[in-house]
Amino acid sequence: MKIAVLTSGGDSAGMNAVVRAVVKVGILKGCEAWVVREGYEGLVRGNTEALSEQALDDEPINLPDNASTDGSSFNLIHNLRFGDGDLLKDGTGDHPGTRSLKGRYIVRVGFDDVRGWFAEGGTLIGTARSKTFRTAEGRLQAAYNMIKEGIDALVVCGGDGSLTGADVFRAEWPKLIESLQSEGRITAEKAKLHAHLRIVGLVGSIDNDMSMTDLTIGAPTALHRICEAIDNINSTASSHSRAFVLEVMGRHCGWLALLAGVSGGADFIFIPERPPTSESWEDEMCDCIHRHREVGKRKTIVIVSEGAIDRNLNPIKAEHVKDVLTERLGLDTRVTTLGHTQRGGRPCAYDRVLPTLQGMEAVETLLEATPTSPSYMIGIRENKITRVPLVEAVEMTRAVSAAIEAKDFEKAMSFRDPEFKESFEGFLKISTLDQEKIPEEQRMRIAIMHMGAPAGGMNAATRAAVRYCIRHGHTPIAVHNGFRGLLDDEIHELSWLGVDSWTARGGSELGTNRMLPSVDLGAIASKFQEHQFQGLLMIGGFEAFSSLLILEEGRKHYPAFHIPMVHLPATISNNVPMTEWSLGSDTSLNALVDACDAIKQSASASRNRVFVVETQGGKCGYIATVGALATGASLVYTPEQGIDLDTLRRDVRFLKTRYTLDAKGRSEGRLVIKNEVASQVYTTDVMQKMLKEEGGTLFDARSASLGHTLQGGVPSPMDRARAVRLSIKCMAFLEREHIKLLKQPSKARHATPDSAAVIIIQSSSLKWVPVQEMVAHADMKNRRGNNPWWAGIKELAETLAGRPQLIGLHAKDLAQL
């Protein structure tokens, strides 16, 4: 099979990762890989100049006939490179010279031609909105150009318009073939050979506006750009006591504005799906912001989606919002339009992992396609890659716009994923001073504590919990420095304004340590009773899980523990059992990606250098494994698999083979990612020295330990948004369980095991699991969960580096290359 991939419509970060994944996986599956420059326009233009007329700087590599390889190894070597990779990556394809892409829009590429692409923003193969392809004549020419090159499968990465075009193209394909044959442009043999077009779509859109998928490629990176801008603006806004109105992209979808509002701590947002409820949005906004200013808030942030409207469908523009704030409230107000800065920059970690997994699924979908199967769109539900009929996804997406035009805003919200509505409701709960106080007898004194190592999102979760408490009439009590601080009475009541700036703060504002309550359970119970705690929220990793288990078991002896207690997982190691995500894991992954991009740049500058990068993570290999996929590492070592001498021997052979196959003078720097405790014998230092010794003249080796840099820094927007969502759910859980206890006699209240629970993310839903049930799913000795969802990613990351295919090549075969 010959697979072509194109990017169409607006560019978004992660598109290059899609192209890289499709090309590499396609080749590993025995296919030829092609890229189409300039989207559908390139498909229409085709190739007017033959490659044979140009100088070939980089001939394909061919193995000898008697080479000892399997089929996948042979296909990888045969499709290693075709010489156009640098032209595409450097943007010099149309530059006149000995080799050029002029006149060639459908280009065959090899495994190495796309190396390093996924760290680049935008799309290196170009994108364009083609008017010609919208015509029947244009699609006929596109079909001819594909058949001319022998291409029978197409991967399209773009928005809903691009995917609609793909489905129309496939539906018309039989008629197009018939027309080409009747015109004599193709033979009957070719018509029969290309009777069926396989096609699959991936959604590349920073707006996250496609239905039937939780996230689109490029949206997380765009959110990063917006939150970086908000974080920078916050400091100057506070300094001058100013108001800022930010306009962000999103013509028909308010996801960017909503998540930026949640993650950036905005005061007010305008999105198309849910306009302000009152007829006068100006009054509603000014009332909200005036209350914030009255309690002493010095800064005001209002976020306006470019497609924002009022209830009568009249546009709401940033300049008008600025005028309202200036004239009615007397605020010194500025407007910042972020524009195309939201599209640019390096992809964040999630926009490398997600497109890679989706690109792999796209190739599998094409290989399994039949003439009767529908055109699929590859989506995601939480972290499960899905296939959905492309037409259904586009129809539901357009139904959102139709509902908005019909002023049926409830229906528009229902078409978005459940997290969208939850995020909106969460924003209202934590951003305004509105009161929803519950009956006095149901109000609680809720202790909030951080446990274990610091993790990004801890402070955002605390801020959300505090503001939820105040809104409902509860009293939020900060316990500083964990259980040690509780024993020392280091507690105080938190305020609405006091936590205002915590969203973007890394680390732990409350202080944290690893001391468990078992150090003096009786004294801990006494402090619970002394301070009249009626609910407990613990934010942390495996220590918080262990602490909750100890407290729940302590209920047998201490009545003070018969209160609702909840654990919100927050750890960079992502090692809490059963949950697929913990707060801080995304922040840590982005810190790893940033560091490895810089390290790889250094390694590549030296041409032949391998860096052994050591990560944190304890006895859980999450950071190392997913980090390897996000950084394009060649090898990864984790505690789950361990390291032995045979593995090292094979890996050295692989690296030698890999460097032997590199183009002379253009070897790539490579990464080996190792968890800090993957082996007690084969330490990072030992591995670096071994690789340096074994590399000889082929490659050098260095090491880098990232250490606590993975814990620090500004929390990622994904961790902030998750923190708010999970924290609010935790507060609602404490309220429900408290009401159940109130129904019991006051002197004989016994909390059920269900009232001491951990909130977890599984598939597309949030679940509560009693802490006692979690034990069965935990490896208590190694402090990690059993059967994590990411276990297979190690093999995938090494496959994309070519390890399984190249490890078996014999020295005699390499000598003949």
C-alpha positions in Angstrom: 0.0 0.0 0.0 1.1 3.6 -0.7 -0.1 6.0 1.9 -0.1 9.8 1.5 -0.6 12.3 4.3 -1.6 15.9 3.9 -2.4 18.8 6.2 -5.2 21.2 5.3 -6.9 24.3 6.6 -5.4 26.3 9.4 -2.1 25.0 10.8 -1.9 23.7 14.4 0.9 22.4 16.6 1.1 18.6 16.4 0.5 18.3 12.7 4.2 17.5 12.1 3.8 14.8 14.8 0.9 13.3 12.8 3.0 13.3 9.6 6.0 11.7 11.4 3.9 9.0 12.9 2.0 8.1 9.7 5.3 8.0 7.7 7.2 5.9 10.3 4.4 3.5 11.1 3.4 3.1 7.5 6.9 2.1 6.6 7.2 -0.3 9.5 3.9 -1.9 8.3 5.4 -2.5 4.9 3.9 0.5 3.1 5.4 3.3 1.0 5.0 6.8 2.6 4.3 10.0 0.7 3.5 13.6 1.8 1.4 16.1 -0.1 2.7 19.6 0.0 0.2 22.5 0.4 -2.8 20.4 1.3 -5.5 19.7 -1.2 -4.0 22.3 -3.5 -0.9 20.1 -3.8 -3.0 17.1 -4.6 -4.5 19.0 -7.5 -1.2 20.3 -8.8 0.5 16.9 -8.5 4.0 16.4 -9.9 4.9 18.2 -13.1 8.6 17.6 -12.8 10.1 14.1 -12.4 12.6 13.4 -9.6 14.8 11.6 -12.0 15.6 15.0 -13.8 17.2 16.3 -10.6 20.4 15.5 -8.9 20.1 12.8 -6.3 22.0 13.7 -3.2 20.7 10.9 -1.1 20.1 7.5 -2.8 17.8 5.0 -1.1 19.7 2.3 0.8 19.4 -1.2 -0.4 20.3 -4.4 1.4 22.1 -7.2 -0.4 19.9 -10.0 -1.6 21.2 -12.5 1.0 20.7 -10.1 3.9 19.5 -11.8 7.1 16.5 -9.6 7.9 12.7 -10.0 8.2 10.2 -8.1 6.0 9.9 -5.1 8.3 13.6 -4.6 8.6 14.0 -4.8 4.8 11.2 -2.3 4.3 12.7 0.1 6.8 16.2 0.0 5.2 14.8 0.3 1.7 12.7 3.3 2.8 15.2 4.9 5.2 15.5 8.2 3.3 14.9 9.7 -0.1 16.7 13.0 0.3 13.9 15.5 0.6 13.6 15.6 4.4 15.9 18.6 4.9 14.3 20.5 2.1 10.9 20.1 3.7 12.2 20.8 7.2 14.3 23.8 6.3 11.6 25.3 4.0 14.1 25.4 1.1 12.1 23.1 -1.2 11.4 25.8 -3.8 14.9 27.2 -3.8 16.6 26.7 -7.2 19.6 24.4 -6.8 20.9 20.9 -7.5 17.9 19.4 -5.7 14.5 21.1 -5.4 10.8 20.4 -4.8 9.7 22.8 -7.5 7.0 21.1 -9.6 6.7 18.2 -7.1 3.8 18.4 -4.6 3.4 14.7 -4.0 6.7 13.6 -2.5 7.9 10.2 -1.3 9.6 10.3 2.1 11.6 7.8 4.2 11.9 6.9 7.8 14.7 9.4 8.5 13.3 12.1 6.3 10.8 13.0 9.1 13.2 12.7 12.1 12.9 15.6 14.6 9.7 16.9 12.9 7.4 16.7 15.9 9.4 19.3 17.9 8.6 21.8 15.2 5.4 24.0 15.2 3.0 24.5 12.3 3.2 22.0 9.5 6.4 21.5 7.5 4.6 20.1 4.4 2.5 23.3 4.2 -1.2 23.9 4.2 -3.6 25.8 2.0 -7.3 26.3 1.5 -7.9 25.1 -2.0 -10.7 26.6 -4.1 -9.8 24.3 -7.0 -10.3 21.1 -4.9 -13.9 22.3 -4.2 -14.7 21.9 -7.9 -15.5 18.6 -9.6 -12.7 19.3 -12.1 -10.2 19.8 -9.3 -11.1 16.6 -7.5 -10.8 14.7 -10.9 -7.3 16.1 -11.3 -6.4 15.2 -7.7 -7.6 11.6 -8.3 -5.5 11.4 -11.5 -2.4 12.6 -9.7 -2.8 10.1 -6.9 -3.2 7.2 -9.4 -0.3 8.5 -11.4 1.9 8.0 -8.3 0.2 4.8 -7.3 -1.2 6.1 -4.1 -4.3 4.3 -2.8 -4.6 5.6 0.8 -4.9 9.1 2.2 -4.6 10.6 5.7 -6.0 14.1 6.1 -5.3 16.2 9.1 -7.4 19.4 9.3 -10.6 20.9 10.5 -14.2 20.0 9.8 -14.1 21.5 6.3 -11.0 19.5 5.4 -12.5 16.3 6.7 -15.8 17.0 4.9 -13.7 17.4 1.7 -12.0 14.1 2.3 -15.4 12.3 2.7 -16.8 13.8 -0.4 -13.6 12.8 -2.3 -14.0 9.2 -1.2 -17.7 9.1 -2.0 -17.0 10.4 -5.6 -14.0 8.2 -6.1 -15.7 5.5 -8.2 -17.2 8.1 -10.6 -13.8 9.9 -10.8 -12.1 6.6 -11.8 -14.8 6.0 -14.4 -14.4 9.5 -15.8 -10.6 9.2 -16.0 -10.9 5.8 -17.7 -13.4 7.1 -20.2 -11.2 10.0 -21.1 -8.3 7.7 -21.7 -6.2 9.2 -18.9 -5.8 5.8 -17.1 -5.9 2.3 -18.3 -8.5 -0.3 -17.3 -5.8 -2.1 -15.3 -5.1 1.0 -13.3 -8.8 1.7 -12.8 -9.3 -1.8 -11.4 -6.2 -1.5 -9.2 -7.4 1.8 -7.7 -11.1 1.1 -7.5 -11.2 1.7 -3.8 -9.8 4.8 -2.0 -8.9 4.3 1.7 -9.2 7.5 3.6 -9.0 8.6 7.3 -9.2 11.9 9.0 -7.5 13.4 12.0 -8.7 16.7 13.5 -6.1 19.5 13.5 -7.7 22.5 15.1 -6.6 24.9 17.8 -10.3 25.7 18.6 -11.1 22.1 19.8 -14.3 22.5 17.9 -14.9 19.0 16.7 -17.6 16.9 18.3 -17.2 13.2 19.3 -13.6 13.8 20.4 -12.4 15.3 23.7 -9.5 17.1 22.2 -8.2 18.1 18.8 -4.6 18.3 17.7 -3.1 21.7 18.4 -5.6 22.8 21.1 -3.4 22.0 24.1 -0.5 24.0 22.7 -2.7 27.0 21.9 -4.0 26.9 25.5 -0.3 26.9 26.6 0.3 30.1 24.6 -2.8 31.8 26.0 -2.0 30.9 29.6 1.6 32.1 29.1 0.2 35.4 28.0 -2.2 35.6 30.9 0.5 34.8 33.4 2.6 37.6 32.0 -0.2 40.1 31.9 -1.3 39.2 35.5 1.9 40.8 36.9 1.5 44.1 35.1 -2.2 44.2 35.7 -1.7 43.8 39.5 1.2 46.3 39.5 -1.0 49.1 38.0 -4.4 47.8 39.3 -5.5 47.6 35.7 -8.1 45.6 33.8 -7.1 43.6 30.7 -9.4 42.3 28.0 -7.9 39.4 26.1 -9.4 38.2 22.8 -8.6 34.6 21.9 -9.5 32.5 18.9 -12.7 30.4 18.7 -15.2 31.4 16.1 -17.8 28.7 16.9 -16.3 27.1 20.0 -15.4 28.7 23.3 -13.1 26.0 24.5 -10.0 28.1 24.4 -11.6 31.0 26.2 -13.3 28.7 28.8 -10.2 26.7 29.7 -8.0 29.8 29.7 -10.5 31.4 32.1 -10.3 28.4 34.4 -6.5 27.9 34.1 -5.6 31.6 34.1 -7.9 32.8 36.9 -10.0 35.1 34.8 -12.8 37.2 36.3 -15.3 36.9 33.4 -15.5 35.1 30.1 -17.6 35.4 26.9 -18.1 32.2 24.8 -20.5 31.5 22.0 -22.1 28.4 23.5 -23.3 30.2 26.7 -23.8 33.9 26.5 -24.5 35.9 29.7 -27.9 35.1 31.1 -29.2 38.6 31.5 -30.4 40.9 28.6 -27.7 43.4 29.6 -24.4 41.6 29.7 -22.8 44.9 30.5 -24.6 45.0 33.9 -23.9 41.4 34.7 -20.2 41.8 34.0 -19.8 45.0 35.8 -21.7 43.7 38.9 -19.3 40.7 39.1 -16.1 42.7 38.7 -17.3 45.5 41.0 -17.7 42.9 43.8 -14.2 41.6 43.1 -12.8 45.1 43.4 -14.7 45.8 46.6 -12.9 42.9 48.4 -9.6 44.3 47.4 -8.7 42.6 44.1 -6.2 44.8 42.2 -6.4 43.2 38.8 -9.2 42.2 36.4 -8.9 39.7 33.5 -11.8 39.3 31.0 -11.4 36.8 28.2 -13.4 37.2 25.0 -13.7 34.4 22.4 -13.6 35.8 18.9 -17.1 34.3 18.3 -18.6 35.6 21.5 -22.3 36.8 21.3 -25.0 38.0 23.5 -28.4 36.2 23.9 -29.7 37.9 20.8 -26.7 36.8 18.7 -25.1 40.2 18.6 -21.3 40.1 18.6 -19.4 41.0 21.7 -16.1 42.6 20.8 -13.1 43.2 23.1 -13.0 46.9 22.4 -16.6 47.3 23.5 -15.9 45.3 26.7 -12.9 47.7 27.3 -15.1 50.8 26.9 -17.7 49.4 29.3 -15.1 48.7 32.0 -13.6 52.1 31.6 -16.8 54.1 31.5 -18.8 52.3 34.1 -16.2 51.2 36.6 -13.5 53.7 35.9 -10.9 51.0 35.4 -7.7 51.6 33.5 -8.3 49.0 30.8 -6.2 47.6 28.0 -7.0 45.2 25.2 -4.7 42.4 24.1 -5.5 40.4 21.0 -3.3 37.3 20.9 -4.1 36.5 17.3 -1.8 34.0 15.5 0.6 33.8 18.4 -1.9 31.1 19.6 -1.0 28.9 16.7 2.8 29.2 16.9 5.6 27.8 18.9 6.8 24.3 19.8 4.1 21.7 20.5 3.6 20.9 24.1 4.0 17.4 25.4 0.4 16.4 24.9 0.5 17.7 21.3 3.3 15.2 20.6 1.9 12.2 22.3 -1.7 12.5 21.1 -0.9 13.0 17.4 1.6 10.2 17.5 -1.0 7.7 18.9 -3.6 9.0 16.5 -1.3 8.8 13.6 -0.5 5.1 14.4 -4.3 4.4 14.7 -4.8 6.1 11.3 -2.4 3.7 9.6 -4.1 0.7 11.3 -7.5 2.0 10.1 -6.3 2.3 6.5 -4.8 -1.2 6.6 -8.2 -2.6 7.9 -10.4 -0.5 5.6 -12.7 -2.2 3.1 -14.9 -0.7 0.3 -17.9 -0.9 2.6 -16.4 0.5 5.7 -17.1 4.2 6.4 -14.5 7.0 6.4 -13.3 7.3 10.0 -12.2 10.2 12.1 -9.6 9.3 14.7 -10.5 10.9 18.0 -9.8 10.5 21.7 -11.9 10.0 24.8 -9.7 10.8 27.8 -6.6 8.9 26.8 -8.4 6.2 24.7 -7.9 6.5 21.0 -11.2 6.1 19.1 -12.6 5.7 15.6 -15.8 7.4 14.8 -17.6 7.8 11.4 -16.3 11.0 10.0 -19.6 12.2 8.6 -21.3 11.8 12.0 -18.6 13.8 13.7 -18.9 16.6 11.2 -22.7 16.7 11.3 -22.7 16.9 15.1 -20.1 19.7 15.0 -22.2 21.7 12.6 -25.3 21.0 14.8 -23.6 23.1 17.6 -23.4 26.1 15.3 -27.0 25.5 14.2 -28.2 25.4 17.9 -26.4 28.6 18.6 -28.0 30.3 15.6 -31.4 29.1 16.9 -30.6 30.5 20.4 -30.9 27.0 21.8 -27.8 27.4 24.0 -28.6 24.4 26.3 -28.6 22.2 23.2 -25.3 23.7 22.0 -23.7 22.9 25.4 -25.1 19.4 25.3 -23.3 18.7 22.0 -20.0 19.5 23.7 -18.2 16.8 25.7 -19.3 16.5 29.4 -16.0 18.1 30.6 -16.9 21.3 28.7 -20.1 21.8 30.7 -18.4 20.8 33.9 -15.6 23.3 33.3 -18.1 26.1 32.6 -20.0 25.4 35.8 -16.7 25.1 37.7 -15.5 28.5 36.4 -18.7 30.1 37.7 -18.2 28.5 41.1 -14.6 29.7 41.6 -14.5 33.0 39.7 -17.4 34.9 41.2 -18.3 36.0 44.7 -21.9 34.8 44.3 -23.2 32.9 47.3 -25.0 29.6 47.3 -24.9 29.0 51.0 -26.3 25.7 52.2 -28.3 25.4 55.5 -26.2 26.3 58.5 -26.4 22.9 60.1 -24.9 21.3 56.9 -21.9 23.7 56.8 -18.5 22.2 57.5 -15.0 23.0 58.7 -12.9 21.4 55.9 -9.2 20.8 56.4 -7.0 21.0 53.3 -3.6 19.4 53.3 -0.8 18.7 50.8 1.1 15.4 51.1 4.3 13.9 49.5 6.4 15.7 46.9 5.2 19.0 45.3 3.4 18.7 42.0 2.0 21.2 39.5 -1.7 21.9 40.1 -1.7 21.4 43.9 -2.2 25.2 44.4 -4.9 25.4 41.7 -6.8 22.6 43.3 -6.5 24.3 46.7 -7.8 27.6 45.3 -10.8 25.9 43.7 -11.6 24.1 47.0 -11.3 27.3 49.1 -13.6 29.3 46.8 -16.1 26.4 46.6 -16.2 26.3 50.4 -16.7 30.1 50.7 -19.4 30.0 48.1 -21.3 27.3 50.0 -20.7 28.7 53.5 -18.1 26.2 54.6 -14.9 27.1 56.4 -11.7 26.2 54.6 -8.8 25.4 57.0 -5.2 25.2 55.6 -3.0 22.7 57.3 0.6 23.7 56.6 3.4 21.1 56.2 1.3 18.0 56.3 0.7 16.0 59.4 3.8 17.4 61.0 2.3 20.9 60.7 -1.0 19.6 62.1 0.8 18.3 65.2 2.4 21.8 65.6 -0.9 23.6 65.1 0.3 25.2 61.9 -3.2 25.9 60.6 -5.2 29.0 59.5 -8.4 29.9 57.7 -8.1 30.7 54.0 -9.8 33.6 52.3 -11.3 34.1 48.8 -8.8 36.8 47.9 -5.8 35.2 49.6 -5.8 32.3 47.1 -6.5 34.4 44.1 -3.1 34.2 42.5 -2.4 30.5 43.3 -3.5 29.1 40.0 -0.2 29.7 38.2 2.0 29.0 41.2 4.1 25.8 41.1 5.1 23.8 44.1 3.0 23.8 47.3 1.9 27.0 49.0 0.8 25.0 52.0 4.1 23.1 52.4 4.3 19.4 52.1 6.3 16.4 53.4 6.2 12.6 53.5 5.3 12.1 57.2 2.4 9.6 57.6 -0.3 9.9 60.3 1.0 6.6 61.7 3.8 8.6 63.4 1.3 9.3 66.2 -2.2 8.4 65.2 -3.7 9.3 68.6 -2.2 12.7 68.6 -3.5 13.3 65.0 -7.0 12.2 66.1 -6.7 14.7 69.1 -5.9 17.5 66.7 -8.8 16.6 64.4 -11.1 16.9 67.5 -9.5 20.0 68.8 -9.8 21.9 65.5 -13.3 20.4 64.9 -12.5 19.1 61.4 -15.7 17.8 59.7 -14.1 17.0 56.4 -10.6 16.4 55.0 -9.2 17.0 51.5 -5.7 15.5 50.9 -3.9 16.5 47.8 -0.8 14.4 47.0 0.6 11.2 45.7 1.2 7.7 47.1 1.8 9.2 50.6 -1.7 10.8 50.6 -3.2 7.4 49.4 -1.3 5.6 52.3 -2.4 8.3 54.8 -6.0 8.0 53.8 -5.8 4.2 54.2 -4.3 4.6 57.7 -6.9 7.2 58.8 -9.8 4.9 57.5 -8.4 2.0 59.4 -8.0 4.3 62.5 -11.7 4.8 62.6 -11.9 1.6 64.6 -10.2 3.3 67.5 -10.7 7.1 67.0 -14.2 8.7 66.5 -12.5 11.9 65.3 -11.8 10.1 62.0 -15.5 9.4 61.4 -15.7 12.3 58.9 -15.7 12.3 55.1 -12.2 12.2 53.8 -11.0 12.3 50.2 -7.7 12.0 48.3 -7.1 14.0 45.1 -4.1 12.4 43.3 -1.3 14.9 42.7 2.2 13.5 41.9 4.6 13.9 39.0 5.2 10.1 39.1 1.5 9.4 38.2 1.8 6.3 40.4 -1.5 6.4 42.3 -3.4 3.1 41.7 -6.3 3.0 39.2 -6.3 6.6 38.1 -5.0 7.4 34.6 -3.9 10.9 35.5 -2.5 12.7 38.5 -2.1 16.4 38.9 1.5 17.4 38.1 2.2 14.6 35.7 1.5 16.8 32.7 3.6 19.7 34.1 6.4 17.3 34.7 6.1 15.8 31.2 6.4 19.3 29.7 9.4 20.1 31.8 11.0 16.9 30.5 10.2 17.8 26.9 11.7 21.3 27.3 14.9 19.9 28.8 15.2 17.1 26.3 14.7 19.5 23.3 17.6 21.5 24.5 19.7 18.4 25.2 18.9 16.9 21.8 19.9 20.1 20.2 23.3 19.9 21.8 23.6 16.2 20.9 22.7 16.8 17.3 25.2 19.7 17.0 27.9 17.2 17.9 26.5 14.9 15.2 27.2 11.6 16.9 26.4 12.0 20.6 24.1 10.0 22.7 22.7 11.5 25.9 21.5 9.3 28.8 18.9 11.4 30.5 17.9 10.4 34.0 14.3 11.3 35.2 12.5 11.1 38.5 9.5 9.0 39.1 10.5 6.6 41.9 9.6 3.0 41.1 7.0 4.1 38.5 8.2 4.5 34.9 5.4 6.9 33.7 7.6 10.0 33.2 10.4 8.0 31.5 8.0 6.0 29.2 5.6 8.7 28.0 8.5 11.2 28.0 10.4 8.9 25.6 7.4 9.0 23.2 7.1 12.8 23.5 10.8 13.4 22.9 11.6 10.8 20.3 14.0 8.9 22.5 15.7 5.8 21.0 15.7 3.8 24.2 13.9 3.9 27.5 14.6 2.1 30.8 12.0 1.8 33.6 11.7 0.0 36.9 8.9 -2.1 35.7 11.1 -3.8 33.0 14.4 -3.3 34.7 17.9 -3.6 33.0 20.0 -6.7 32.4 23.2 -7.4 30.6 21.5 -9.0 27.6 19.3 -6.0 27.1 22.2 -3.6 27.2 24.1 -5.8 24.7 21.2 -5.7 22.3 20.8 -1.9 22.8 24.4 -1.2 22.1 24.2 -3.3 18.9 21.1 -1.3 17.9 22.8 2.1 18.4 25.8 1.0 16.4 23.6 -0.2 13.6 21.6 3.1 13.8 24.7 5.3 13.5 26.1 3.1 10.7 23.0 3.8 8.7 23.1 7.5 9.1 24.0 9.7 6.2 27.8 10.4 6.4 28.4 13.6 8.3 24.7 14.0 9.2 24.2 11.7 12.2 21.5 12.7 14.6 22.0 13.2 18.3 20.0 10.6 20.2 18.4 10.3 23.6 18.3 7.4 26.0 15.8 8.0 28.8 16.3 6.2 32.1 14.3 6.2 35.3 16.3 7.0 38.4 15.8 3.6 39.9 15.5 1.4 36.8 18.5 -0.5 38.1 20.7 -0.3 41.2 23.6 -1.8 39.3 23.5 -0.2 35.9 23.3 3.4 37.0 23.2 6.4 34.7 27.0 6.9 35.2 27.7 3.3 34.4 25.5 3.4 31.3 27.1 6.6 30.0 30.6 5.2 30.4 29.6 1.9 28.8 28.0 3.6 25.7 31.0 5.9 25.4 33.4 2.9 25.4 31.3 0.8 23.1 30.5 3.6 20.7 34.1 3.8 19.5 34.3 6.1 16.5 30.6 5.8 15.8 29.2 7.8 18.7 30.1 9.6 21.9 28.0 9.6 25.1 27.1 12.0 27.8 24.6 12.0 30.7 22.2 14.5 32.2 20.2 14.2 35.4 17.0 16.3 35.4 16.3 15.8 39.1 14.0 18.2 40.8 13.5 20.4 37.8 10.7 18.0 36.9 8.8 19.1 40.0 9.1 22.8 39.7 8.0 25.5 37.3 4.6 27.0 36.3 1.8 24.3 36.2 0.6 23.4 32.8 -2.8 24.6 31.7 -4.0 20.9 31.5 -3.0 20.4 35.2 -4.7 23.6 36.3 -7.9 22.8 34.5 -7.9 19.2 35.8 -7.2 20.6 39.3 -10.3 22.8 39.3 -12.5 20.0 37.9 -11.4 17.4 40.4 -11.3 19.7 43.4 -14.9 20.8 42.9 -15.9 17.1 42.6 -14.1 16.4 45.9 -15.9 19.2 47.6 -19.3 18.0 46.4 -18.3 14.5 47.6 -17.5 15.8 51.1 -20.8 17.6 51.3 -22.8 14.5 50.3 -21.1 12.2 52.8 -21.4 14.8 55.5 -25.2 15.0 55.0 -25.4 11.2 55.3 -23.6 11.4 58.6 -25.9 14.1 59.9 -28.8 11.7 59.6 -27.2 9.5 62.2 -27.5 10.1 66.0 -24.8 12.7 67.0 -23.1 10.5 69.6 -23.0 7.4 67.5 -22.0 8.6 64.0 -20.1 6.0 62.1 -18.7 6.9 58.6 -19.0 4.1 56.1 -15.9 2.9 54.2 -17.3 4.7 51.1 -16.8 8.0 52.8 -12.9 7.6 52.7 -12.3 7.6 48.9 -10.0 8.5 46.1 -11.2 10.4 43.0 -9.8 8.8 39.9 -10.0 9.3 36.1 -10.8 6.2 34.1 -11.6 6.4 30.4 -14.0 9.3 30.0 -15.4 9.5 33.5 -14.5 10.4 37.1 -15.1 7.7 39.7 -14.9 7.4 43.5 -13.1 4.4 44.8 -13.1 3.6 48.5 -9.5 3.6 49.7 -9.8 0.0 51.0 -10.7 -1.2 47.5 -7.7 0.6 46.0 -5.3 -1.7 47.9 -6.2 -4.7 45.6 -5.0 -2.6 42.6 -1.8 -1.4 44.2 1.7 -2.7 44.4 2.3 -1.4 47.9 5.9 -2.5 48.0 6.9 -0.6 44.9 4.4 2.3 45.5 2.6 2.1 42.1 -0.5 0.8 40.5 -0.9 -2.5 38.8 -1.4 -2.7 35.0 -1.1 1.0 34.1 -2.6 2.2 30.8 0.8 3.5 29.5 2.7 0.1 29.9 2.8 -0.5 26.1 4.2 2.9 25.3 7.8 1.8 25.9 7.7 -0.7 23.1 5.9 1.9 20.9 8.6 4.6 21.5 11.4 2.2 20.7 9.6 0.9 17.6 9.3 4.4 16.3 13.1 4.6 16.7 13.5 1.4 14.6 15.0 -0.7 17.5 13.0 -4.0 16.9 13.8 -3.8 13.1 17.4 -2.9 13.3 18.5 -4.9 16.3 18.7 -8.1 14.3 20.8 -6.8 11.4 24.1 -8.7 11.2 27.5 -6.9 10.9 28.1 -8.6 7.6 25.0 -7.0 6.2 26.0 -3.6 7.4 29.4 -4.0 5.9 27.9 -4.4 2.4 25.8 -1.2 2.6 
